[in-house]
Amino acid sequence: MTVKVGVIGATGAVGQRLVQLLAPHPEFEITALTASSSSAGKTYREAAKWRIDAPVPEDVGAMEVGETDPSAVPDDVALVFSSLPSDVGAAVEPDFCEAGYVVSSNSSNARRAEDVPLTVPEVNPDHLDLIEVQRDRRGWDGALVKNPNCSTITMVPPLAAVDDAAGLERVEVATLQAVSGAGYSGVSSMEIIDNAIPYIGKEEGKMETESRKLLGTFDGAEVDWHDMDVAASCNRIPTIDGHLENVWADTAEEFSPEDATEAMTDYPSLDLPSSPDQLIEVFEEPDRPQPRLDRTLGEGMTVSVGGVQDTTHGLQFNCLAHNTLRGAAGASVLNGELLLDTGYL
Ligand code: NAP
């Protein structure tokens, strides 16, 4: 039996990826789609400017898009995937939770809230139990669960492998981020073609805080954030999909590039429908990973790493992940699968 799900913000860059992943999903069935009032009342095919290089799933294309309000989503929907702009998410996601829906959200609102689980299922699945604290505190029958920002997700699995073995003290990261990370109306072609933009609003702060929450320790009542320092510098470049990052990781204990490569390669994946067989793929070739060549590894859910080398205080490596799959829609779907697997649905 499948679980009925809805997608709110279904017509955007991440919403389209959610539809692509959920339409053939073995555990979930899309029965509600919402977007802004300019899309409401249209069929999904009319409302979504489909930009994925695969057809709009037939059944979903014919569905009517509703207003983004709990009353537009049937009561038998157990799980709602949210890919709304963060100000809209902040306004409406609590209404959905109060109405009894479990919300798996991409939007940046509430990611740092004390009682909101921020999870990458392979890295900190235990944080999901923060839902109990949230329900006690807010009186919700539903729940709000977040996946992190796309640039944060890219570096966190390899960092988790390093942290488990050698203890992280300081992380510095410079990003080369694809244009799809800004949504369809985010960066104009006149700005980005033949160019690079050394600024992405609020992105650096997200990487600096979300990574510490994700690698923090949950004691059953609260998450004690990791005390490492994190410094990020974020850049937009003219690739379509796939964020590439240069990471410097200072460790408490000495950790050789060979041991780091082994720890990353052996870092376990999960037995969930969207988990890749290999969570972290480490390349030996010095010029990999590259966005065009490596972003679809593991159906876009594998994080690839290369250039692992010594520094004075630890390691340097490069990492890459598909920003709308592992970094957004795939991450939300994986959180949905974890919610189902752990009995929250
Ligand atoms: P997007 O392409 O701009 O899509 C936004 C979606 O929200 C559309 O479905 C839009 O519907 C809907 N929407 C806009 N205003 C609304 C309103 N007032 N009421 C109801 N629905 C409204 O954005 P995106 O790139 O998919 O990003 C969605 C969220 O995911 C953002 O919070 C973003 O920060 C986060 N995120 C994005 C990425 C990425 O790689 N793109 C990665 C991680 C997280 P209409 O089509 O009707 O306007």
Boltz pocket constraint, residues with backbone or C-beta under 6 A from the ligand:
constraints:
  - pocket:
      binder: B
      contacts: [[A, 8], [A, 9], [A, 10], [A, 11], [A, 12], [A, 13], [A, 14], [A, 15], [A, 34], [A, 35], [A, 36], [A, 37], [A, 38], [A, 39], [A, 40], [A, 47], [A, 68], [A, 82], [A, 83], [A, 84], [A, 85], [A, 86], [A, 88], [A, 89], [A, 106], [A, 107], [A, 108], [A, 148], [A, 149], [A, 150], [A, 180], [A, 181], [A, 182], [A, 183], [A, 184], [A, 185], [A, 323], [A, 324], [A, 327], [A, 328]]
      max_distance: 6.0
